[in-house]
Amino acid sequence: MRTEYLKKLPPDWQPAAIIFAALGDEIRQKLLLVFEPGEELSIKEMAALFPLGRSTITHHLRVLEKAGILTLRRKGRHALYQLCYAPVLDALERLRQLIVEDLANTPATQPSASTPSPESTP
């Protein structure tokens, strides 16, 4: 058991934790899924898609922007959001690295079908 992580996340996990926390809300997931590749959307356009108040949508957009998942561009009085994939890919890569390291350090509990058992080895 890795109890040392109960007190504080390691510094290299902080960016990934922010991404995963931002993605942990269903409304924020839906907001991300409405974007077409390369598309910019305004708060007004996104608010029209949901049965929520504009301030609620704005809150969720700010969480995604703070996490780096959305970028904001101002065009006059309009705030236009666009997806930014790099931080999400970085977080997924960090998680992938952990899984690969854990699998490499996990003793095999059962032989795989392609691995001969000790009894069948001459």
DRENPA-3360 file (N, C-alpha, C; in nm, 2 decimals, always signed):
BEGIN
1 = MRTEYLKK = +0.08/-0.12/+0.00/+0.00/+0.00/+0.00/+0.09/+0.12/+0.00 ~ +0.06/+0.22/-0.08/+0.13/+0.34/-0.09/+0.07/+0.45/+0.00 ~ +0.09/+0.44/+0.12/+0.03/+0.54/+0.22/+0.09/+0.67/+0.21 ~ +0.21/+0.69/+0.16/+0.28/+0.82/+0.15/+0.20/+0.92/+0.07 ~ +0.12/+0.87/-0.02/+0.04/+0.96/-0.10/-0.09/+1.01/-0.04 ~ -0.12/+0.96/+0.08/-0.24/+1.00/+0.15/-0.23/+1.15/+0.20 ~ -0.11/+1.19/+0.23/-0.09/+1.33/+0.28/-0.08/+1.43/+0.17 ~ -0.01/+1.40/+0.06/+0.01/+1.50/-0.04/+0.04/+1.43/-0.17;
9 = LPPDWQPA = -0.02/+1.47/-0.28/+0.02/+1.42/-0.41/+0.16/+1.46/-0.45 ~ +0.23/+1.38/-0.52/+0.37/+1.42/-0.57/+0.35/+1.54/-0.66 ~ +0.45/+1.62/-0.66/+0.45/+1.74/-0.75/+0.42/+1.71/-0.90 ~ +0.48/+1.60/-0.95/+0.46/+1.56/-1.09/+0.32/+1.52/-1.12 ~ +0.24/+1.49/-1.01/+0.10/+1.45/-1.03/+0.00/+1.57/-1.03 ~ +0.04/+1.69/-0.98/-0.04/+1.80/-0.96/-0.12/+1.84/-1.09 ~ -0.05/+1.85/-1.21/-0.12/+1.89/-1.33/-0.22/+1.79/-1.37 ~ -0.18/+1.66/-1.36/-0.28/+1.55/-1.39/-0.40/+1.56/-1.30;
17 = AIIFAALG = -0.38/+1.58/-1.17/-0.49/+1.59/-1.08/-0.59/+1.70/-1.11 ~ -0.54/+1.81/-1.16/-0.62/+1.92/-1.20/-0.71/+1.88/-1.32 ~ -0.64/+1.82/-1.42/-0.72/+1.77/-1.54/-0.82/+1.67/-1.50 ~ -0.79/+1.57/-1.42/-0.88/+1.47/-1.38/-1.00/+1.52/-1.30 ~ -0.97/+1.62/-1.21/-1.08/+1.68/-1.13/-1.17/+1.76/-1.22 ~ -1.12/+1.83/-1.32/-1.20/+1.91/-1.41/-1.29/+1.82/-1.50 ~ -1.23/+1.70/-1.53/-1.31/+1.61/-1.62/-1.41/+1.52/-1.53 ~ -1.40/+1.54/-1.40/-1.49/+1.45/-1.32/-1.63/+1.50/-1.31;
25 = DEIRQKLL = -1.67/+1.60/-1.38/-1.81/+1.65/-1.37/-1.88/+1.62/-1.51 ~ -2.00/+1.57/-1.50/-2.07/+1.53/-1.63/-2.10/+1.65/-1.71 ~ -2.13/+1.76/-1.65/-2.17/+1.88/-1.73/-2.04/+1.93/-1.81 ~ -1.92/+1.93/-1.74/-1.80/+1.97/-1.81/-1.76/+1.87/-1.92 ~ -1.79/+1.74/-1.90/-1.77/+1.64/-2.00/-1.86/+1.67/-2.12 ~ -1.98/+1.70/-2.10/-2.07/+1.73/-2.21/-2.03/+1.86/-2.28 ~ -1.99/+1.96/-2.20/-1.94/+2.08/-2.27/-1.82/+2.05/-2.37 ~ -1.73/+1.97/-2.33/-1.62/+1.93/-2.41/-1.67/+1.86/-2.54;
33 = LVFEPGEE = -1.77/+1.77/-2.52/-1.81/+1.69/-2.63/-1.89/+1.76/-2.74 ~ -1.93/+1.88/-2.71/-2.01/+1.96/-2.81/-1.92/+2.02/-2.91 ~ -1.79/+2.03/-2.88/-1.70/+2.10/-2.98/-1.67/+2.01/-3.10 ~ -1.67/+2.07/-3.21/-1.62/+2.00/-3.33/-1.47/+2.03/-3.34 ~ -1.39/+1.95/-3.40/-1.24/+1.97/-3.41/-1.22/+2.11/-3.46 ~ -1.13/+2.19/-3.39/-1.09/+2.32/-3.43/-1.20/+2.43/-3.41 ~ -1.31/+2.39/-3.36/-1.42/+2.49/-3.34/-1.41/+2.58/-3.22 ~ -1.45/+2.70/-3.24/-1.46/+2.80/-3.13/-1.60/+2.82/-3.10;
41 = LSIKEMAA = -1.64/+2.82/-2.97/-1.78/+2.84/-2.93/-1.78/+2.95/-2.82 ~ -1.89/+3.03/-2.83/-1.91/+3.13/-2.73/-1.99/+3.08/-2.61 ~ -1.98/+3.16/-2.50/-2.06/+3.12/-2.38/-2.21/+3.11/-2.42 ~ -2.25/+3.21/-2.50/-2.39/+3.21/-2.54/-2.43/+3.09/-2.62 ~ -2.35/+3.05/-2.71/-2.38/+2.92/-2.79/-2.39/+2.80/-2.70 ~ -2.30/+2.79/-2.60/-2.30/+2.67/-2.52/-2.41/+2.68/-2.42 ~ -2.44/+2.80/-2.36/-2.55/+2.81/-2.27/-2.68/+2.77/-2.33 ~ -2.70/+2.80/-2.46/-2.82/+2.77/-2.53/-2.85/+2.62/-2.54;
49 = LFPLGRST = -2.74/+2.54/-2.52/-2.75/+2.39/-2.54/-2.79/+2.32/-2.41 ~ -2.78/+2.39/-2.30/-2.80/+2.33/-2.17/-2.92/+2.39/-2.09 ~ -2.99/+2.32/-2.01/-3.10/+2.37/-1.93/-3.04/+2.43/-1.80 ~ -2.94/+2.51/-1.81/-2.87/+2.56/-1.69/-2.86/+2.71/-1.71 ~ -2.84/+2.78/-1.60/-2.82/+2.93/-1.61/-2.68/+2.96/-1.67 ~ -2.67/+3.08/-1.73/-2.55/+3.12/-1.80/-2.43/+3.12/-1.69 ~ -2.46/+3.16/-1.57/-2.35/+3.17/-1.47/-2.30/+3.03/-1.44 ~ -2.39/+2.93/-1.44/-2.34/+2.79/-1.41/-2.25/+2.74/-1.53;
57 = ITHHLRVL = -2.29/+2.77/-1.65/-2.21/+2.73/-1.77/-2.08/+2.81/-1.76 ~ -2.08/+2.93/-1.73/-1.96/+3.01/-1.71/-1.86/+2.95/-1.61 ~ -1.92/+2.91/-1.50/-1.84/+2.85/-1.39/-1.77/+2.72/-1.44 ~ -1.84/+2.64/-1.51/-1.78/+2.51/-1.57/-1.68/+2.54/-1.67 ~ -1.70/+2.64/-1.75/-1.60/+2.68/-1.85/-1.47/+2.74/-1.79 ~ -1.49/+2.81/-1.68/-1.37/+2.86/-1.61/-1.29/+2.75/-1.55 ~ -1.36/+2.65/-1.50/-1.29/+2.53/-1.44/-1.20/+2.46/-1.55 ~ -1.27/+2.44/-1.67/-1.20/+2.38/-1.78/-1.08/+2.47/-1.83;
65 = EKAGILTL = -1.11/+2.60/-1.83/-1.00/+2.69/-1.88/-0.88/+2.69/-1.78 ~ -0.91/+2.69/-1.65/-0.81/+2.69/-1.55/-0.73/+2.56/-1.55 ~ -0.79/+2.45/-1.59/-0.72/+2.32/-1.60/-0.64/+2.32/-1.73 ~ -0.66/+2.41/-1.82/-0.59/+2.42/-1.95/-0.66/+2.34/-2.06 ~ -0.77/+2.29/-2.03/-0.85/+2.20/-2.13/-0.91/+2.29/-2.24 ~ -0.95/+2.41/-2.20/-1.01/+2.51/-2.29/-0.92/+2.63/-2.30 ~ -0.91/+2.69/-2.41/-0.84/+2.82/-2.43/-0.94/+2.92/-2.46 ~ -0.92/+3.04/-2.41/-1.01/+3.15/-2.43/-0.95/+3.26/-2.52;
73 = RRKGRHAL = -1.03/+3.30/-2.61/-0.99/+3.41/-2.70/-1.10/+3.52/-2.70 ~ -1.06/+3.64/-2.68/-1.16/+3.75/-2.68/-1.17/+3.81/-2.82 ~ -1.30/+3.83/-2.86/-1.32/+3.89/-2.99/-1.43/+3.99/-2.97 ~ -1.38/+4.12/-2.95/-1.48/+4.22/-2.91/-1.53/+4.19/-2.77 ~ -1.66/+4.19/-2.76/-1.73/+4.16/-2.63/-1.75/+4.01/-2.61 ~ -1.71/+3.93/-2.71/-1.74/+3.78/-2.70/-1.62/+3.71/-2.65 ~ -1.64/+3.61/-2.57/-1.54/+3.51/-2.52/-1.56/+3.39/-2.60 ~ -1.46/+3.35/-2.67/-1.46/+3.23/-2.76/-1.37/+3.12/-2.70;
81 = YQLCYAPV = -1.43/+3.00/-2.68/-1.35/+2.89/-2.62/-1.32/+2.79/-2.73 ~ -1.20/+2.73/-2.71/-1.16/+2.62/-2.80/-1.09/+2.51/-2.72 ~ -1.10/+2.39/-2.76/-1.04/+2.28/-2.70/-0.88/+2.28/-2.71 ~ -0.82/+2.24/-2.60/-0.67/+2.23/-2.60/-0.64/+2.09/-2.55 ~ -0.59/+2.01/-2.64/-0.57/+1.86/-2.61/-0.45/+1.83/-2.53 ~ -0.34/+1.92/-2.54/-0.21/+1.88/-2.49/-0.22/+1.85/-2.34 ~ -0.28/+1.94/-2.25/-0.28/+1.90/-2.11/-0.35/+1.77/-2.08 ~ -0.46/+1.74/-2.15/-0.53/+1.61/-2.13/-0.44/+1.50/-2.17;
89 = LDALERLR = -0.37/+1.51/-2.28/-0.28/+1.40/-2.33/-0.16/+1.39/-2.23 ~ -0.11/+1.50/-2.17/-0.01/+1.49/-2.07/-0.05/+1.41/-1.95 ~ -0.18/+1.44/-1.90/-0.23/+1.37/-1.79/-0.25/+1.22/-1.81 ~ -0.30/+1.19/-1.93/-0.32/+1.05/-1.97/-0.18/+0.98/-1.98 ~ -0.08/+1.05/-2.03/+0.05/+0.99/-2.04/+0.11/+0.96/-1.90 ~ +0.08/+1.05/-1.80/+0.13/+1.03/-1.67/+0.06/+0.91/-1.61 ~ -0.07/+0.90/-1.63/-0.14/+0.78/-1.58/-0.09/+0.65/-1.65 ~ -0.06/+0.66/-1.78/-0.01/+0.54/-1.85/+0.12/+0.50/-1.80;
97 = QLIVEDLA = +0.21/+0.60/-1.77/+0.34/+0.57/-1.71/+0.33/+0.49/-1.58 ~ +0.24/+0.54/-1.50/+0.22/+0.47/-1.37/+0.17/+0.33/-1.39 ~ +0.08/+0.31/-1.48/+0.03/+0.17/-1.51/+0.14/+0.08/-1.56 ~ +0.22/+0.13/-1.65/+0.32/+0.05/-1.71/+0.43/+0.02/-1.60 ~ +0.46/+0.11/-1.52/+0.56/+0.09/-1.41/+0.50/-0.02/-1.31 ~ +0.37/+0.00/-1.28/+0.31/-0.10/-1.19/+0.31/-0.24/-1.25 ~ +0.27/-0.25/-1.37/+0.27/-0.38/-1.44/+0.41/-0.44/-1.45 ~ +0.51/-0.36/-1.47/+0.64/-0.41/-1.48/+0.69/-0.46/-1.34;
105 = NTPATQPS = +0.64/-0.41/-1.23/+0.68/-0.45/-1.10/+0.58/-0.54/-1.03 ~ +0.48/-0.59/-1.10/+0.38/-0.68/-1.04/+0.42/-0.82/-1.07 ~ +0.44/-0.90/-0.97/+0.47/-1.05/-1.00/+0.35/-1.11/-1.06 ~ +0.38/-1.20/-1.16/+0.27/-1.27/-1.22/+0.21/-1.37/-1.12 ~ +0.08/-1.36/-1.12/+0.01/-1.45/-1.02/-0.04/-1.58/-1.09 ~ -0.07/-1.56/-1.22/-0.11/-1.68/-1.30/-0.03/-1.68/-1.43 ~ +0.01/-1.80/-1.47/+0.08/-1.80/-1.60/-0.02/-1.78/-1.71 ~ +0.03/-1.70/-1.82/-0.06/-1.68/-1.93/-0.07/-1.80/-2.02;
113 = ASTPSPES = -0.16/-1.80/-2.11/-0.18/-1.92/-2.19/-0.06/-1.95/-2.28 ~ +0.02/-1.84/-2.31/+0.14/-1.86/-2.40/+0.26/-1.90/-2.32 ~ +0.26/-1.89/-2.19/+0.37/-1.92/-2.10/+0.36/-2.06/-2.06 ~ +0.46/-2.15/-2.09/+0.46/-2.29/-2.05/+0.47/-2.29/-1.89 ~ +0.40/-2.39/-1.84/+0.40/-2.40/-1.69/+0.53/-2.48/-1.66 ~ +0.59/-2.47/-1.54/+0.71/-2.54/-1.50/+0.70/-2.69/-1.52 ~ +0.58/-2.75/-1.50/+0.56/-2.89/-1.52/+0.58/-2.94/-1.67 ~ +0.55/-2.85/-1.76/+0.55/-2.89/-1.90/+0.69/-2.86/-1.96;
121 = TP = +0.78/-2.79/-1.89/+0.91/-2.77/-1.94/+1.00/-2.89/-1.92 ~ +1.07/-2.94/-2.03/+1.15/-3.06/-2.02/+1.27/-3.04/-1.93;
% end
